[in-house]
Amino acid sequence: METLFFWFGDIKIIWADAAYRGELASYLWYTFLCKLEIAPTLKTKGFQVVLKRWIVERTFGCFQWDRRLMIDCERQSCSAETMLYITSIGKMLRRYK
């Protein structure tokens, strides 16, 4: 988190899944003055749109369209991270046109 806020210090809200409940919210608030919003868990069956959650799921879903990320062939975490950056940059460039 320190690296994230070093480069992007103006972040005010982070959206997270229910797995991140607990001390993370207070840590983010007292350290970086950033609010943590947890997406609600649904008890009903069937498809329902959860606010803000679809943005994150759609972003990670687009990574599966990249062949190199889909089969996890990287041996080191730094090269896997670099491939995520390259895929994200390509996605942003396609949207820019």
Secondary structure, 3 states (H helix, E strand, C coil): CHHHHHHCCCCCEEEECHHHCCHHHHHHHHHHCCEEEECCCCCCCCCCCCCCHHHHHHHHHHHCCCHHHHCCCCCCHHHHHHHHHHHHHHHHHHHHC
